[in-house]
């Protein structure tokens, strides 16, 4: 059975076509700069890579070009072979705790909460509508990045603000990267052969940490928006909210400008002047002082959340997991974090850490045999999680 996983952004469309339940990738790729000059297509079929400029005035164009490529490249012989299209939907509010078939009611409900994710949900729905029109025989499935964290208890997702703000305006912690945290939880359940207690560190340009008890999320670092939690590539993470009004008075910037700075010019970028971990690693090894400072701050924040969740899990942690681009491949960040976890008995094996690089096909444990908590490097796969959920909904 062929299932298409889709992640539609405001000007991008990422996709993978899977053969299920074998979970083999038949074709994958990205379309970028949709609606802008210089729009382009990049696809991979096995070892073959195809790149070219293509006019994409809107998402409907992108969908039509994608489906034409699937047919022209002989990946499918008919659009009816695609039985479902799974869509990443960034925000499901408190309405959805699992993936669902996208009917008119669901689409309407997602539209009603789009102000919770104004840059993402409308773009996600454009993708849903475009594929619904292009492949009317396929089931459209919505997979929510917030759904996995709907198991948080009220005491953990509420903010200490007027309760009516939650009732009237739905202001609460939602958490994000749920598809990734769910995928890693399922993967570790298989590895450990139990419903595990985990601390998952999703470390990419955006980053979040979650506490998992017996296979369910009980807390996560991101909050009402993805800007909460640890410092990230360009996001500030947790700050004292009063600095916003203070900075506005001092700089003369309005709220939108300050919000943009906290999302796009802060975090590692704000301290070190760069956000790509590969560039930062080179500068760190060269001894650049601002990068050393940024890494110290960055790893402190990660350790703070690990320590917090260690206590929340009452010290009963089956594994700490590093995943996503940085977590999977950045040996320096992992080493600096683990060096600060000695108080809870985590012991780094430097040789193992240096060898565990997912892009080179290496996953596994990076701690010593006598470490009280094993630390795993494991690859995440949000697109595969989407395909699995869509396949499961088809029965």
ChimeraX attribute file (.defattr): number of C-alpha atoms within 10 A of each C-alpha:
attribute: neighborCount
match mode: 1-to-1
recipient: residues
	/A:1	13
	/A:2	23
	/A:3	28
	/A:4	26
	/A:5	27
	/A:6	28
	/A:7	23
	/A:8	26
	/A:9	25
	/A:10	19
	/A:11	18
	/A:12	21
	/A:13	23
	/A:14	18
	/A:15	22
	/A:16	23
	/A:17	25
	/A:18	23
	/A:19	16
	/A:20	14
	/A:21	13
	/A:22	9
	/A:23	15
	/A:24	13
	/A:25	18
	/A:26	18
	/A:27	20
	/A:28	21
	/A:29	18
	/A:30	20
	/A:31	27
	/A:32	21
	/A:33	20
	/A:34	24
	/A:35	17
	/A:36	13
	/A:37	12
	/A:38	12
	/A:39	19
	/A:40	19
	/A:41	23
	/A:42	15
	/A:43	20
	/A:44	16
	/A:45	15
	/A:46	10
	/A:47	5
	/A:48	8
	/A:49	11
	/A:50	10
	/A:51	13
	/A:52	10
	/A:53	13
	/A:54	18
	/A:55	17
	/A:56	24
	/A:57	15
	/A:58	17
	/A:59	25
	/A:60	18
	/A:61	15
	/A:62	27
	/A:63	20
	/A:64	16
	/A:65	17
	/A:66	20
	/A:67	18
	/A:68	14
	/A:69	15
	/A:70	20
	/A:71	14
	/A:72	11
	/A:73	12
	/A:74	10
	/A:75	14
	/A:76	18
	/A:77	11
	/A:78	11
	/A:79	16
	/A:80	13
	/A:81	14
	/A:82	19
	/A:83	19
	/A:84	25
	/A:85	28
	/A:86	32
	/A:87	28
	/A:88	27
	/A:89	28
	/A:90	28
	/A:91	27
	/A:92	27
	/A:93	26
	/A:94	15
	/A:95	14
	/A:96	19
	/A:97	17
	/A:98	16
	/A:99	23
	/A:100	17
	/A:101	18
	/A:102	22
	/A:103	12
	/A:104	9
	/A:105	9
	/A:106	16
	/A:107	15
	/A:108	13
	/A:109	13
	/A:110	24
	/A:111	16
	/A:112	11
	/A:113	18
	/A:114	20
	/A:115	13
	/A:116	20
	/A:117	19
	/A:118	12
	/A:119	13
	/A:120	18
	/A:121	24
	/A:122	21
	/A:123	22
	/A:124	23
	/A:125	23
	/A:126	17
	/A:127	24
	/A:128	26
	/A:129	15
	/A:130	18
	/A:131	23
	/A:132	16
	/A:133	12
	/A:134	15
	/A:135	20
	/A:136	13
	/A:137	14
	/A:138	20
	/A:139	21
	/A:140	23
	/A:141	27
	/A:142	29
	/A:143	33
	/A:144	24
	/A:145	27
	/A:146	24
	/A:147	26
	/A:148	26
	/A:149	29
	/A:150	24
	/A:151	14
	/A:152	19
	/A:153	12
	/A:154	11
	/A:155	8
	/A:156	13
	/A:157	21
	/A:158	18
	/A:159	16
	/A:160	8
	/A:161	10
	/A:162	9
	/A:163	14
	/A:164	10
	/A:165	12
	/A:166	14
	/A:167	10
	/A:168	8
	/A:169	10
	/A:170	17
	/A:171	21
	/A:172	22
	/A:173	27
	/A:174	28
	/A:175	30
	/A:176	28
	/A:177	24
	/A:178	24
	/A:179	26
	/A:180	24
	/A:181	31
	/A:182	24
	/A:183	21
	/A:184	26
	/A:185	26
	/A:186	17
	/A:187	15
	/A:188	22
	/A:189	17
	/A:190	12
	/A:191	10
	/A:192	12
	/A:193	9
	/A:194	13
	/A:195	17
	/A:196	22
	/A:197	24
	/A:198	28
	/A:199	29
	/A:200	28
	/A:201	27
	/A:202	24
	/A:203	24
	/A:204	19
	/A:205	19
	/A:206	22
	/A:207	28
	/A:208	29
	/A:209	26
	/A:210	27
	/A:211	28
	/A:212	26
	/A:213	20
	/A:214	14
	/A:215	18
	/A:216	21
	/A:217	24
	/A:218	21
	/A:219	25
	/A:220	29
	/A:221	24
	/A:222	23
	/A:223	22
	/A:224	19
	/A:225	17
	/A:226	20
	/A:227	25
	/A:228	22
	/A:229	23
	/A:230	28
	/A:231	27
	/A:232	26
	/A:233	25
	/A:234	25
	/A:235	28
	/A:236	22
	/A:237	25
	/A:238	15
	/A:239	14
	/A:240	6
	/A:241	8
	/A:242	8
	/A:243	10
	/A:244	16
	/A:245	13
	/A:246	11
	/A:247	14
	/A:248	14
	/A:249	11
	/A:250	9
	/A:251	9
	/A:252	11
	/A:253	13
	/A:254	13
	/A:255	13
	/A:256	9
	/A:257	12
	/A:258	18
	/A:259	15
	/A:260	13
	/A:261	16
	/A:262	19
	/A:263	19
	/A:264	18
	/A:265	20
	/A:266	22
	/A:267	28
	/A:268	27
	/A:269	21
	/A:270	19
	/A:271	18
	/A:272	19
	/A:273	16
	/A:274	20
	/A:275	21
	/A:276	15
	/A:277	20
	/A:278	13
	/A:279	11
	/A:280	23
	/A:281	18
	/A:282	12
	/A:283	17
	/A:284	19
	/A:285	11
	/A:286	11
	/A:287	11
	/A:288	13
	/A:289	12
	/A:290	16
	/A:291	24
	/A:292	19
	/A:293	14
	/A:294	22
	/A:295	22
	/A:296	14
	/A:297	17
	/A:298	20
	/A:299	20
	/A:300	17
	/A:301	19
	/A:302	24
	/A:303	19
	/A:304	14
	/A:305	21
	/A:306	21
	/A:307	17
	/A:308	13
	/A:309	24
	/A:310	19
	/A:311	12
	/A:312	16
	/A:313	17
	/A:314	9
	/A:315	13
	/A:316	14
	/A:317	21
	/A:318	21
	/A:319	19
	/A:320	20
	/A:321	26
	/A:322	25
	/A:323	26
	/A:324	23
	/A:325	20
	/A:326	23
	/A:327	26
	/A:328	26
	/A:329	29
	/A:330	23
	/A:331	19
	/A:332	19
	/A:333	19
	/A:334	24
	/A:335	17
	/A:336	17
	/A:337	20
	/A:338	21
	/A:339	14
	/A:340	17
	/A:341	16
	/A:342	13
	/A:343	9
	/A:344	13
	/A:345	13
	/A:346	20
	/A:347	22
	/A:348	26
	/A:349	17
	/A:350	15
	/A:351	11
	/A:352	16
	/A:353	23
	/A:354	15
	/A:355	16
	/A:356	22
	/A:357	22
	/A:358	20
	/A:359	11
	/A:360	9
	/A:361	9
	/A:362	14
	/A:363	20
	/A:364	18
	/A:365	19
	/A:366	25
	/A:367	21
	/A:368	17
	/A:369	12
	/A:370	11
	/A:371	16
	/A:372	16
	/A:373	19
	/A:374	21
	/A:375	27
	/A:376	22
	/A:377	24
	/A:378	24
	/A:379	24
	/A:380	24
	/A:381	16
	/A:382	22
	/A:383	23
	/A:384	23
	/A:385	21
	/A:386	28
	/A:387	29
	/A:388	20
	/A:389	18
	/A:390	27
	/A:391	20
	/A:392	11
	/A:393	14
	/A:394	12
	/A:395	5
